[in-house]
Amino acid sequence: MAHIPINKPYTTTNEVALVADAVLTGHGAERNKYLDRFEQEFAHFAGTSLAHCTSSCTGAIHLALAAMGIGPGDEVIVPEITWIATVEPVLYLGAKPVFVDVLPDSWCIDPEAVEQAISPKTKAIIAVHVYGNLCAMETLLQIAENRGIYVLEDAAEGIGSYRKGKHAGSMGLAGTFSFHGTKTISTGEGGMVISSNPEFMHKLRVLNDHGRDPKDPEAKMYWMRNYGYKYRMSNTQAALGVAQLSIVSDLIQKKRDIFLAYQQELKNLPLHWNPEEQGDQNGYWLPTFVVDSKQPFDRAKLFEAMAANHIEARPFFYPLSSLPMFQSKTQNKVAYQIFERGVNLPSFHELSNSQIDRICQTIRNYFHG
Ligand SMILES: Cc1ncc(COP(=O)(O)O)c(C=O)c1O
């Protein structure tokens, strides 16, 4: 029985051809050829005017928060349910992450909880489109505007997710993406920042080039006014990105087909799935269910059955404040109540119908067995 991994990239001979071209010719005057192309084409795809490639989404978040001027003494509001990489850059900058609860249906940051958590020290909110689900962006943007704070969208998991026609990541001051091997499009490792604010993006580009500002009147070789960072993507990885972007619609459609197949096959079970509101499109990066609270559920037992059938399932994220390095905030009830009832299912693009059947049969057997 073949092993079913949770995710892996889908590549074609075009990826190989563009990477080969980058390896053979992408030097000297051509060293930015694929980087420029990937940035332009990604900005077009996401509906912003500007994009900047990075070596990871973690680096992209770090740069974006730094370009917002966040530093020691500042607070950044973050959701309990996300990958740790959303929060680490807040800590790198010496600021304080303030964990707030998530909504019970989308598992994304709760705008009311955000409103209550705002203090005079709050500088930004990070809205994470977790598992592809969309945050309540209209409300979050309104709160941020009223209170004079920034919104950064962590859209690492949000490729193919649209809120009323706007792509995840394109609604706040900036949005960030991941092209890690588990994501909808992949460059192995890699990330992107998007924004339509030229001043912000200039600051961010300068920060990502060790602080060198070509517009500084005193700019000269090896001289810079401030220090910065280096989270650049390579031209070779960008070539992979260009090839992936050329098939992104098919890759998103495949994710959607996989999600709908699970939902259909398991429709008689008491499970709450990634939602899709009227007028939205969910890119369904990771098909996820939360077992209804009235249904007894032993996740370890289900995972044992999955492993016995060579299926890689994953647990929902822990509430981040429950991790040992933070102070737990059990008052964030939704996050603390649902996390042990949540399961992520495989969704790589080549997952076959018979593999989906095997996964669904294993889940049905657990609930009916
Ligand atoms: C929500 C979220 N934010 C940030 C990241 C970090 O992405 P990267 O691994 O590209 O640094 C990930 C990646 O898994 C993620 O899922």
The ligand as an SDF file (V2000), in Angstrom:
LIG
                    3D

 16 16  0  0  0  0  0  0  0  0999 V2000
    0.5390   30.6240    8.4920 C   0  0  0  0  0  0  0  0  0  0  0  0
    1.9860   30.5080    8.1520 C   0  0  0  0  0  0  0  0  0  0  0  0
    2.7770   31.5700    8.3430 N   0  0  0  0  0  0  0  0  0  0  0  0
    4.0820   31.5360    8.0320 C   0  0  0  0  0  0  0  0  0  0  0  0
    4.6680   30.4100    7.5200 C   0  0  0  0  0  0  0  0  0  0  0  0
    6.1380   30.4080    7.2610 C   0  0  0  0  0  0  0  0  0  0  0  0
    6.4560   30.0570    5.9790 O   0  0  0  0  0  0  0  0  0  0  0  0
    7.9700   29.6460    5.5920 P   0  0  0  0  0  0  0  0  0  0  0  0
    8.0980   28.2140    5.9670 O   0  0  0  0  0  0  0  0  0  0  0  0
    8.0130   29.8930    4.1250 O   0  0  0  0  0  0  0  0  0  0  0  0
    8.8740   30.5290    6.3630 O   0  0  0  0  0  0  0  0  0  0  0  0
    3.8870   29.2700    7.2820 C   0  0  0  0  0  0  0  0  0  0  0  0
    4.5090   28.0660    6.7030 C   0  0  0  0  0  0  0  0  0  0  0  0
    4.2840   26.9580    6.9800 O   0  0  0  0  0  0  0  0  0  0  0  0
    2.5170   29.3100    7.6210 C   0  0  0  0  0  0  0  0  0  0  0  0
    1.7420   28.2470    7.4410 O   0  0  0  0  0  0  0  0  0  0  0  0
  1  2  1  0
  2  3  1  0
  2 15  2  0
  3  4  2  0
  4  5  1  0
  5  6  1  0
  5 12  2  0
  6  7  1  0
  7  8  1  0
  8  9  2  0
  8 10  1  0
  8 11  1  0
 12 13  1  0
 12 15  1  0
 13 14  2  0
 15 16  1  0
M  END
$$$$
